[in-house]
Amino acid sequence: MTGPTPTVPAVEVRDLWVRLGGAPILAGVDLTVAPGEWVTVIGPNGAGKSTLLRVVGGLLPSSGPVRLRGTSTGPVRVPGTPTGPVRLYGTPIDRLRRRERARVVATVAQSPVVPPGMAVLDYVLLGRTPFIPALGRESAADLAVVHDVLDRLDLARFAGRELATLSGGERQRVFLARALAQGATLLLLDEPTSALDIGHQQEVLELVDQLRADAGLTVLATMHDLSVAGEYADRLVLLAGGKVVAAGKPREVLTEDLLATHYRARVRVVDGEHGPIVVPVRR
Ligand SMILES: Nc1ncnc2c1ncn2[C@@H]1O[C@H](COP(=O)(O)OP(=O)(O)OP(=O)(O)O)[C@@H](O)[C@H]1O
């Protein structure tokens, strides 16, 4: 008898360890994101959220646990997972070539490098690079995708402007536009709305959610606004000190106790229409 075919996760992270500058940043992180799911990683400053997204996006090498094995000449470090602990749609990320990876996963980093003198249109066009043959030029279809994304993000009027002259919020929308133009099925958003006013914040998150419904996009994000995080995500993962300390539906993770313990914050959590609303309360 055959049962339903198990779905291959869009993201599967098993026992991820990261050390940077000699210090452990992530210590045994597990994370699964199903295709079409929206998971948001929350946690206090320095918890390791951006690091986790950078590893999942292939921007930082990953490793399994490093164990010490005794030999006659002393202990040696051996990686615990030969293929690495991160799989995207079933393939270990270190087996994906750069172009292949770019077709699968697009990242909006917290502070991307802004190339000096580059116009908005050319910057967003960079998102089409995986589809442009080496030594080739962008096609009319590439340009059509870019113009469509600029329209959707209310950026068409900035197409010819130098990126560096835009406001912080306008620039943040351009960074998202570049990632959307890439057309990858998995979108990694590191604090995607931190510089946006409340209107543009809603507009951008609704657009991402709509793309999720229309195009089957999978979203892995980080956010500091806990109420907004809970409103849009199917599941939240709370990271603290490089470890997952809670994971589940927003109302399971956004509790006064967990937020007091891991953020050292005094908050009230009240029921909202689309999830819990977290209200800071003065001590
Ligand atoms: N290259 C590096 N060398 C040493 N330490 C690093 C390096 N990159 C990051 N770290 C440290 O790793 C920890 C986690 O950083 P990360 O940016 O992942 O945290 P975060 O949860 O995204 O924080 P925030 O909410 O402030 O953006 C921090 O303590 C940071 O100082």
The ligand as a MOL file (V3000), in Angstrom:
LIG
                    3D

  0  0  0     0  0            999 V3000
M  V30 BEGIN CTAB
M  V30 COUNTS 31 33 0 0 0
M  V30 BEGIN ATOM
M  V30 1 N 32.3970 37.8930 10.8760 0
M  V30 2 C 32.1200 37.8370 12.1900 0
M  V30 3 N 33.0920 37.6800 13.0930 0
M  V30 4 C 32.8120 37.5920 14.4200 0
M  V30 5 N 31.5670 37.6410 14.9120 0
M  V30 6 C 30.5660 37.8090 14.0490 0
M  V30 7 C 30.7800 37.9130 12.6530 0
M  V30 8 N 29.5780 38.0660 12.0510 0
M  V30 9 C 28.6570 38.0670 13.0400 0
M  V30 10 N 29.2620 37.9200 14.2320 0
M  V30 11 C 28.5920 37.8740 15.5410 0
M  V30 12 O 27.6460 36.8380 15.4790 0
M  V30 13 C 26.5300 37.1420 16.3160 0
M  V30 14 C 25.2670 36.9290 15.5360 0
M  V30 15 O 25.1950 37.9070 14.5200 0
M  V30 16 P 23.9190 38.0190 13.5750 0
M  V30 17 O 24.1220 39.1870 12.6890 0
M  V30 18 O 23.6550 36.7130 12.9470 0
M  V30 19 O 22.7790 38.3070 14.6550 0
M  V30 20 P 21.2780 38.7760 14.4630 0
M  V30 21 O 20.4440 37.8650 15.3010 0
M  V30 22 O 20.9380 38.8810 13.0260 0
M  V30 23 O 21.3290 40.2040 15.1390 0
M  V30 24 P 20.5230 41.5770 14.8630 0
M  V30 25 O 19.1210 41.3670 15.3630 0
M  V30 26 O 21.2510 42.5620 15.7110 0
M  V30 27 O 20.5860 41.9040 13.3890 0
M  V30 28 C 26.7360 38.5690 16.8010 0
M  V30 29 O 27.2130 38.5340 18.1210 0
M  V30 30 C 27.7890 39.1120 15.8490 0
M  V30 31 O 28.6050 40.0920 16.4980 0
M  V30 END ATOM
M  V30 BEGIN BOND
M  V30 1 1 1 2
M  V30 2 1 2 3
M  V30 3 2 2 7
M  V30 4 2 3 4
M  V30 5 1 4 5
M  V30 6 2 5 6
M  V30 7 1 6 7
M  V30 8 1 6 10
M  V30 9 1 7 8
M  V30 10 2 8 9
M  V30 11 1 9 10
M  V30 12 1 10 11
M  V30 13 1 11 12
M  V30 14 1 11 30
M  V30 15 1 12 13
M  V30 16 1 13 14
M  V30 17 1 13 28
M  V30 18 1 14 15
M  V30 19 1 15 16
M  V30 20 2 16 17
M  V30 21 1 16 18
M  V30 22 1 16 19
M  V30 23 1 19 20
M  V30 24 2 20 21
M  V30 25 1 20 22
M  V30 26 1 20 23
M  V30 27 1 23 24
M  V30 28 2 24 25
M  V30 29 1 24 26
M  V30 30 1 24 27
M  V30 31 1 28 29
M  V30 32 1 28 30
M  V30 33 1 30 31
M  V30 END BOND
M  V30 END CTAB
M  END
